[in-house]
Amino acid sequence: MDVTQALPGQAAGVAASQKTIDDAVYRKVTWRIIPFLMLCYIVAYLDRVNVGFAKLQMLADLQFSETVYGLGAGVFFLGYFLFEVPSNVMLHKIGARVWIARIMITWAIISGAFMFVTTPTQFYVMRFLLGIAEAGFFPGIILYLTYWYPSERRARMVCTFMAAIPVAGLIGGPLSGWIMETFAGWHGYAGWQWMFVLEAIPAAMMGVAVLLYLDNSIRAAKWLTEDEKVILEQRIATEAQGKVSHPSIRAMFADPRIWVMALIYFCCVMGQYSLTFWLPSLIKAAGVTGVLNIGLFTAIPYSVAVASMILLGHSSDKYRERRWHMAIPLVVGAAAIVCSALAGAHNTGWAIFFLTIAAGGILAASPMFWSLPTAFLGGVSAAAGIAAINSVGNLAGFAAPYMIGSIKDLTQSTDIAIYLLAGILVIGAFIIMRVPAKLVNK
């Protein structure tokens, strides 16, 4: 046989063999860190959005208006915005293990203290402090995943990790409803007060677990062999050569691509938090009664969202395509949430069906987004850039609940707010398609 004819086949065989080895190493990494990080994010997200369930009782008990609730739910993101970048830079400098543990334990204490809130001012202050405490957790995890996974493997990992959002809703809805009904009046406290305390305990426990379990880097992982560490480090080093690392944080902020990414994420987060903060109220408006029943019904949209997140992440990595995998779910989610408003309380079944489709589209778009900036940012630019994008984008977490609450107080309906939200999602999809494919399809 001619050697020149044999070489391509030999090269293909070597490549296939190396891919098999790589897949085995990454499978080991994934089973070690992703379920643990998901569990951390489940308890984080539960403490962030359980105020949506507390609303079902708290507003009447404390005589809060819908506007007060919307402002309080949103002011969390002002504290989050102010401390996001410095928190992520600190994580990059001192390591994920200590910093993430600090974040989780701090927010657990503050979240539990919501039991004692009695006035709007206290509500605003505690939500602001909770935002400060949690700042850096999510972008820190996104940054941490870039330490382990190259671009071609990262979308499915981010999607799998962020499936914790709908899983938190899947677990948190029924759990919150059960706590609020079961513990109502126990020792003189309302059900919503016990919910804040009991759902804060897992966060404190996970904070301690992070100190004992998480590794700061590939090199620090004692559960990897030396050969496995070399493979992982080589893959990350190869990818790093093609990434942007700005000479300073000021230069990073001057890069217009950062602001385009922040605007896209703002549109995504508007949809995400409109659902997570208002889904119990939307389901109630669709005709479902009783906090436990509402909690059970919230599990339906979140179940579909888990599946859509994971499937889209795998598809995006398989085809190395990022933009369409994000834009299409946003448009589908926008159309579905409008249909849910049109169905309203007159047809509970159709309203729940369209809310489920909306959740499957809107919640799947957020994890897909992170395959865009992490494809071209590296080094300290990745730490600061991811945090900056996340902090600006999460201002939508302030705008969304405040907008919906204000419109509901003025019109006694959420329909107009939902139509505005759908328009924002479509704008986000349009901007995504303006991003050069060669920049992000890696």
C-alpha positions in Angstrom: 0.0 0.0 0.0 1.2 3.5 -0.9 2.3 5.3 2.3 0.7 8.6 1.1 -2.6 6.8 0.9 -2.2 5.2 4.3 -1.3 8.4 6.1 -4.7 10.1 6.0 -6.3 6.9 7.3 -3.7 6.7 10.1 -4.3 10.4 11.0 -8.0 9.8 11.1 -7.5 6.8 13.4 -5.2 8.8 15.7 -7.7 11.6 15.8 -10.6 9.2 16.6 -8.5 7.6 19.3 -7.6 10.9 20.9 -11.2 12.0 20.8 -12.2 8.8 22.7 -9.6 9.6 25.3 -10.7 13.2 25.6 -14.4 12.2 25.9 -13.5 9.9 28.7 -11.6 12.6 30.6 -14.3 15.2 30.1 -17.0 12.7 31.2 -15.0 12.2 34.4 -14.8 16.0 34.9 -18.5 16.5 34.2 -19.7 13.9 36.6 -17.4 15.4 39.3 -18.3 19.1 39.0 -21.5 19.7 37.1 -24.0 17.9 39.4 -22.4 19.7 42.4 -22.5 23.1 40.7 -26.1 22.5 39.7 -27.1 21.7 43.3 -25.4 25.0 44.4 -27.3 26.9 41.8 -30.6 25.2 42.6 -30.4 26.5 46.2 -29.2 29.9 45.0 -32.0 30.3 42.6 -34.5 29.1 45.1 -33.5 31.8 47.6 -33.5 34.4 44.8 -37.0 33.8 43.5 -38.9 32.3 46.4 -40.1 35.9 46.9 -42.5 35.1 44.0 -44.3 32.6 46.2 -44.1 34.6 49.3 -46.0 37.3 47.3 -49.1 35.1 47.4 -49.4 35.7 51.2 -47.0 38.4 52.1 -48.7 41.2 50.2 -51.9 40.7 52.1 -50.2 40.2 55.5 -48.0 43.3 55.2 -50.3 45.4 53.2 -47.8 45.8 50.3 -49.0 47.0 46.9 -48.0 45.3 43.6 -45.7 48.2 42.9 -44.0 47.7 46.3 -43.5 44.1 45.6 -42.2 44.7 42.0 -39.7 47.3 43.3 -38.5 45.0 46.1 -38.2 42.1 43.9 -36.1 44.2 41.4 -33.9 46.1 43.9 -32.0 42.9 44.5 -30.4 43.5 41.1 -29.1 46.9 42.0 -26.9 45.5 44.7 -26.1 42.6 42.3 -25.1 45.1 39.6 -22.8 47.2 41.8 -20.8 44.3 43.2 -20.7 41.9 40.3 -17.5 42.9 38.6 -15.4 43.3 41.8 -16.7 40.0 43.1 -15.7 38.1 39.9 -12.3 39.7 39.8 -11.8 38.6 43.5 -12.9 35.0 42.5 -10.3 35.0 39.7 -7.6 36.2 42.1 -8.3 34.1 45.2 -10.0 31.0 43.7 -13.5 29.8 43.3 -13.6 27.5 46.4 -13.3 30.1 49.1 -15.2 32.9 47.3 -18.2 30.8 46.2 -18.4 29.4 49.8 -18.4 32.9 51.1 -21.2 34.0 48.8 -23.4 31.1 49.6 -23.1 31.3 53.4 -23.7 35.1 53.4 -26.8 35.0 51.2 -28.2 32.1 53.3 -28.1 34.3 56.4 -29.7 37.2 54.7 -32.4 35.1 53.0 -33.4 33.5 56.3 -33.6 37.0 57.9 -36.5 37.9 55.5 -38.7 36.2 58.1 -38.6 39.4 60.1 -39.4 41.9 57.4 -42.5 44.0 58.2 -42.2 47.3 56.2 -41.5 48.2 52.6 -38.3 49.9 53.6 -37.1 46.7 55.3 -38.1 44.7 52.3 -36.1 47.0 49.9 -33.0 47.0 52.2 -33.0 43.2 52.6 -33.4 42.5 48.9 -30.6 45.0 48.1 -28.3 43.2 50.7 -29.3 39.8 49.2 -28.1 41.1 45.8 -24.8 42.2 47.2 -24.3 38.9 48.9 -25.0 36.9 45.8 -23.1 39.1 43.4 -20.5 37.1 41.6 -22.0 33.6 42.1 -23.4 33.0 38.7 -20.7 34.8 36.6 -18.2 33.1 38.8 -19.5 29.7 37.9 -19.5 30.6 34.2 -15.9 31.8 34.5 -15.0 28.6 36.4 -16.4 26.4 33.6 -14.1 28.2 31.2 -11.2 26.9 33.3 -12.3 23.3 32.5 -14.1 23.2 29.1 -13.1 24.6 25.7 -15.7 26.3 23.5 -16.7 23.2 21.6 -17.8 21.5 24.8 -19.0 24.5 26.8 -22.6 25.2 25.5 -23.9 21.8 26.7 -22.2 22.2 30.1 -23.6 25.7 30.6 -27.0 24.6 29.5 -26.8 21.5 31.8 -25.6 23.7 34.7 -28.3 26.3 34.1 -31.0 23.6 33.9 -30.8 24.2 37.6 -33.1 27.2 37.0 -36.1 25.2 35.9 -35.2 22.4 38.3 -35.3 25.0 41.1 -38.7 25.9 39.9 -39.7 22.3 39.5 -38.7 21.6 43.1 -39.3 25.0 44.6 -42.8 25.5 43.4 -44.3 22.5 45.2 -41.9 22.8 48.1 -42.7 26.5 48.7 -46.5 25.8 48.4 -46.2 22.9 50.8 -44.2 24.9 53.4 -46.5 27.9 53.2 -49.6 25.7 53.8 -48.1 23.3 56.3 -46.3 25.8 58.5 -48.8 28.6 58.4 -49.3 29.9 62.0 -46.7 27.6 63.5 -45.2 29.3 66.6 -47.1 32.5 65.6 -45.3 33.0 62.2 -46.9 33.0 58.7 -46.2 30.3 56.1 -44.2 32.7 54.0 -41.9 33.5 56.9 -41.1 29.8 57.5 -40.5 29.4 53.8 -37.7 32.0 53.9 -36.0 30.3 56.9 -36.3 26.7 55.8 -35.2 27.3 52.2 -32.1 29.2 53.4 -30.7 26.2 55.3 -29.6 24.3 52.2 -27.6 27.3 51.0 -25.6 27.4 54.2 -25.0 23.7 54.1 -23.8 23.9 50.4 -21.5 26.8 51.3 -19.7 24.5 53.7 -19.7 21.7 51.1 -18.0 24.0 48.6 -15.1 24.5 50.9 -14.6 20.7 51.2 -15.3 19.6 47.6 -14.5 22.2 45.0 -11.1 22.6 43.3 -9.8 25.9 42.1 -8.2 24.6 39.0 -7.3 21.5 36.9 -3.9 21.4 38.5 -5.3 21.4 42.0 -7.7 18.4 41.3 -6.3 15.4 43.2 -9.0 13.1 41.6 -7.3 13.5 38.2 -4.2 11.6 37.0 -1.3 13.6 35.7 -2.1 12.5 32.1 -5.6 13.7 32.5 -4.5 17.0 33.8 -2.1 17.5 30.8 -4.9 16.7 28.3 -7.3 19.2 30.0 -4.6 21.9 30.3 -3.6 21.5 26.7 -7.1 21.9 25.4 -7.6 25.1 27.4 -4.2 26.5 26.4 -4.9 25.8 22.7 -8.2 27.7 22.9 -6.7 30.6 24.8 -4.4 31.5 21.9 -7.4 32.7 19.8 -9.1 34.7 22.6 -9.2 38.4 23.3 -7.4 39.6 26.5 -7.7 43.3 26.9 -4.7 45.2 28.4 -6.9 46.7 31.1 -10.4 46.5 32.5 -10.9 50.1 31.1 -10.0 48.8 27.6 -12.4 45.9 28.1 -15.3 48.3 28.8 -14.4 50.3 25.7 -14.9 47.2 23.5 -18.3 47.7 21.8 -18.8 43.9 21.6 -19.1 43.8 25.4 -22.1 46.2 25.3 -23.7 44.3 22.4 -23.5 41.2 24.5 -24.9 43.0 27.6 -27.8 44.3 25.5 -28.6 40.8 24.2 -28.5 39.4 27.7 -30.7 42.2 29.1 -33.4 41.1 26.7 -33.0 37.4 27.7 -33.1 38.3 31.4 -36.2 40.3 31.0 -38.0 37.2 29.8 -36.3 34.9 32.4 -37.2 36.9 35.5 -40.7 37.9 34.2 -41.4 34.2 34.3 -39.6 33.3 37.5 -41.0 36.2 39.6 -44.5 36.2 38.1 -45.2 32.6 37.0 -47.1 31.8 40.2 -49.3 34.9 39.7 -49.8 34.2 36.0 -50.9 30.6 36.8 -53.2 32.0 39.5 -54.6 34.4 36.9 -55.2 31.5 34.6 -57.7 30.1 37.0 -55.7 27.8 39.4 -56.5 28.2 43.1 -54.6 27.3 46.3 -50.9 27.9 46.9 -50.1 24.2 46.8 -51.9 23.7 43.5 -50.2 26.7 42.0 -46.9 25.3 43.1 -47.7 22.0 41.5 -48.7 23.6 38.2 -45.4 25.6 38.1 -43.6 22.3 37.8 -45.1 21.8 34.3 -43.4 24.7 32.5 -40.1 24.1 34.4 -40.1 20.4 33.4 -40.2 21.3 29.7 -37.6 24.0 30.2 -35.1 21.5 31.6 -35.5 19.3 28.5 -35.2 22.2 26.1 -32.1 23.6 27.7 -30.2 20.3 27.6 -31.3 19.4 24.0 -30.4 22.9 22.7 -27.0 22.8 24.4 -26.1 19.4 22.8 -27.4 20.5 19.4 -25.4 23.8 19.5 -22.1 22.1 20.4 -22.7 19.4 17.8 -23.2 21.8 14.9 -20.9 24.6 16.3 -23.8 27.0 15.8 -24.8 29.6 18.4 -26.9 32.4 17.0 -29.9 30.5 15.6 -30.0 28.2 18.6 -30.6 31.3 20.7 -32.7 33.5 18.5 -35.3 30.9 17.6 -36.2 30.0 21.2 -36.6 33.7 22.0 -39.0 34.3 19.2 -41.0 31.1 20.1 -41.1 32.2 23.8 -42.3 35.6 22.8 -45.1 34.2 20.7 -46.1 31.7 23.3 -46.3 34.2 26.2 -48.5 36.4 24.1 -50.8 33.5 23.4 -50.9 32.7 27.2 -52.2 36.2 27.9 -54.8 35.9 25.1 -56.0 32.6 26.6 -56.2 34.0 30.1 -58.5 32.7 32.8 -61.1 31.8 30.2 -59.2 28.7 29.2 -56.8 27.5 31.9 -55.6 24.5 29.9 -54.5 26.6 27.0 -53.0 29.3 29.2 -50.8 26.7 31.0 -49.9 25.1 27.7 -48.6 28.4 26.2 -46.8 29.3 29.5 -45.1 25.9 29.2 -43.9 26.6 25.6 -42.8 30.1 26.7 -40.7 28.7 29.5 -39.2 26.1 27.2 -38.1 28.9 24.8 -37.2 31.8 27.1 -35.4 29.8 29.8 -33.4 27.9 27.2 -32.1 31.1 25.6 -30.2 32.3 28.7 -27.7 29.5 29.0 -27.2 29.5 25.2 -26.2 33.1 25.5 -23.0 32.3 27.4 -21.6 30.5 24.5 -21.3 33.9 22.8 -19.0 36.0 25.0 -17.0 33.0 26.3 -16.1 32.2 22.7 -13.9 35.3 22.4 -13.0 36.6 25.9 -10.0 35.2 27.8 -7.9 35.9 30.9 -8.9 38.7 33.2 -11.0 40.0 30.3 -13.1 36.9 30.7 -13.5 37.4 34.5 -14.4 41.1 34.2 -16.3 40.8 30.9 -18.5 38.0 32.0 -19.3 39.8 35.2 -19.9 43.1 33.4 -22.2 41.5 30.9 -24.1 39.6 33.6 -24.4 42.7 35.8 -25.8 45.0 33.1 -28.0 42.2 31.7 -29.4 41.5 35.2 -30.6 45.1 35.5 -33.5 43.6 33.6 -34.2 41.6 36.8 -34.9 45.1 38.3 -36.8 46.4 35.4 -39.0 43.3 34.6 -40.8 42.9 38.0 -41.1 46.6 38.5 -42.6 47.1 35.1 -45.1 44.3 35.5 -46.1 45.4 39.0 -46.6 49.0 38.0 -48.6 48.1 34.9 -50.8 45.7 36.9 -51.5 48.4 39.5 -52.5 50.8 36.8 -54.5 48.5 34.6 -55.4 45.6 36.9 -54.0 43.3 34.3 -50.6 41.9 33.2 -51.5 41.7 29.5 -49.9 45.0 28.4 -46.7 44.1 30.3 -46.6 40.7 28.6 -46.9 42.3 25.1 -44.1 44.7 25.9 -42.0 41.8 27.2 -42.6 39.8 24.0 -41.4 42.8 21.9 -38.2 43.0 24.0 -37.5 39.3 23.3 -38.0 39.7 19.6 -35.6 42.7 19.7 -33.0 40.5 21.5 -33.4 37.8 18.8 -32.8 40.5 16.0 -29.6 41.8 17.7 -28.3 38.2 18.1 -28.5 37.7 14.4 -26.4 40.8 13.8 -23.4 39.3 15.7 -20.8 37.9 13.2 -21.1 34.1 13.1 -17.3 33.7 12.9 -16.9 35.5 16.2 -19.1 33.0 18.2 -19.5 29.8 16.2 -16.6 28.0 17.7 
